[in-house]
Amino acid sequence: MTDAGTVLPFIDYLKVVGMSMLPVWELRGSIMVAYWQFGMPILNAYFLALLGSCIPAPFILLFIKSIIHWMQKSRVKFFRGFSGWLLGKVEKNREKIQKYAYWALFVFVAIPLPGTGVWTGSLLGAMLDLKIKKALPAILAGNAVAGVLILLLTLGIDKLAA
């Protein structure tokens, strides 16, 4: 029989992995919550958040383009409008982004700001028809760098607050 002391940390680990899979939140918020709210060691927080935030990337790269094209044909006005807006944005910036495609994707995801994470990077990669074999490593490497930057920020804030 297990006691609460053994089960609770595992549940917290699952919470961190799950939180980091969410768009916008991703590993940026998960590292901080894991460290400050759950009292998790910072490296555990980093690796769990990194794991969770990487899970959606291949699925987004593989399926989002089909979903966007389905949205274009939808009867729902919001879906048509959103897909049109998104495709317009991609087409407007296609040349700029494709010039440095994989490096640009890496840098974009590595910048630890809301809206520049794995979800958006994977969406960009898919909509620009980048090869998944090259886009996925660029996205995951950028995500790892963003995680390190958030880890350092979290520790810095912790030291300032102490």
C-alpha positions in Angstrom: 0.0 0.0 0.0 1.3 3.4 -0.9 1.1 6.5 1.3 0.1 10.0 0.2 3.8 11.0 0.3 4.6 8.7 -2.6 1.5 9.3 -4.6 1.2 13.1 -4.4 4.5 13.9 -6.1 3.7 11.6 -9.0 0.3 13.3 -9.4 2.2 16.7 -9.4 4.5 15.3 -12.1 1.5 14.4 -14.2 0.0 17.9 -13.6 3.2 19.5 -14.8 3.3 17.4 -18.0 -0.3 18.0 -18.6 -0.1 21.8 -18.0 2.9 22.1 -20.3 0.9 20.5 -23.2 -1.6 23.4 -23.2 -1.2 26.1 -25.8 0.2 29.5 -24.7 0.9 28.1 -21.2 3.3 25.4 -22.4 6.6 25.0 -20.5 6.9 28.7 -19.7 4.2 28.6 -17.1 4.6 25.0 -16.1 8.2 25.4 -14.9 7.3 28.2 -12.6 4.2 26.5 -11.2 6.1 23.2 -10.6 8.9 25.0 -8.8 6.9 27.5 -6.8 3.5 25.9 -6.3 4.5 22.2 -6.1 7.9 22.8 -4.5 9.5 20.5 -7.2 13.3 20.6 -7.7 14.0 23.0 -10.6 15.5 20.3 -12.9 12.6 18.0 -12.4 10.3 20.9 -13.2 12.3 21.7 -16.4 12.5 18.1 -17.7 8.8 17.4 -17.0 7.7 20.6 -18.6 10.0 20.0 -21.6 8.5 16.5 -22.0 4.9 17.7 -21.9 5.4 20.7 -24.2 7.1 18.5 -26.8 4.3 16.0 -27.1 1.9 18.1 -29.2 4.5 19.2 -31.8 4.5 16.1 -34.1 0.7 16.0 -34.1 0.4 19.7 -34.9 3.0 19.4 -37.7 1.2 16.4 -39.2 -2.5 17.4 -38.8 -3.0 21.1 -38.4 -2.9 21.9 -42.1 -5.8 19.5 -42.7 -7.7 21.0 -39.8 -7.2 24.6 -41.2 -8.3 23.5 -44.6 -11.4 21.9 -43.1 -12.1 25.1 -41.2 -12.0 27.0 -44.5 -14.8 24.9 -45.8 -16.8 24.9 -42.6 -20.3 26.4 -42.3 -19.2 28.1 -39.1 -18.3 31.7 -39.8 -15.7 32.0 -37.0 -13.8 29.0 -38.4 -13.8 30.4 -42.0 -12.7 33.8 -40.7 -10.0 32.5 -38.5 -8.6 30.1 -41.2 -8.7 32.9 -43.7 -6.9 35.3 -41.4 -4.3 32.7 -40.5 -3.6 31.8 -44.1 -3.3 35.4 -45.0 -0.7 36.0 -42.3 1.3 33.0 -43.4 1.2 34.1 -47.1 2.2 37.7 -46.2 5.3 36.5 -44.3 6.1 33.4 -46.3 9.2 34.8 -48.1 10.7 36.3 -45.0 10.3 33.1 -43.0 11.3 30.6 -45.7 14.6 32.3 -46.3 15.9 31.1 -42.9 13.1 28.6 -42.4 14.5 26.2 -39.8 16.8 28.7 -38.0 13.9 31.2 -37.9 11.7 28.5 -36.4 14.3 27.6 -33.8 14.8 31.3 -32.8 11.0 31.9 -32.8 10.3 29.0 -30.4 13.4 29.8 -28.3 12.1 33.3 -27.4 10.2 32.7 -24.1 7.2 34.9 -24.7 3.5 34.0 -24.9 2.6 33.0 -28.4 6.1 32.0 -29.5 6.1 28.4 -28.3 5.8 24.9 -29.6 2.2 25.2 -30.7 2.7 28.4 -32.8 6.1 27.2 -34.1 4.6 23.9 -35.2 1.7 25.7 -36.8 4.1 27.9 -38.7 6.2 24.9 -39.8 3.2 23.0 -41.1 1.6 26.0 -42.9 4.9 26.8 -44.6 5.2 23.2 -45.7 8.5 22.7 -43.9 9.8 19.1 -43.8 8.8 17.5 -40.5 12.2 15.8 -40.3 13.9 19.2 -40.0 11.1 21.3 -38.5 10.6 19.0 -35.5 14.2 19.1 -34.3 14.3 22.9 -34.7 11.1 23.3 -32.7 12.2 21.0 -29.9 15.6 22.6 -29.7 14.1 26.0 -29.5 11.7 24.8 -26.8 14.7 23.4 -24.8 16.4 26.8 -25.0 13.2 28.6 -24.0 13.0 26.2 -21.0 16.5 27.0 -19.9 15.8 30.7 -20.1 12.6 30.3 -18.0 14.5 28.1 -15.6 17.1 30.9 -15.1 14.4 33.5 -14.8 12.6 31.5 -12.2 15.8 31.0 -10.2 16.6 34.7 -10.5 13.2 35.8 -9.3 13.5 33.3 -6.4 16.9 34.8 -5.4 15.5 38.4 -5.6 12.5 37.5 -3.5 14.6 35.8 -0.8 
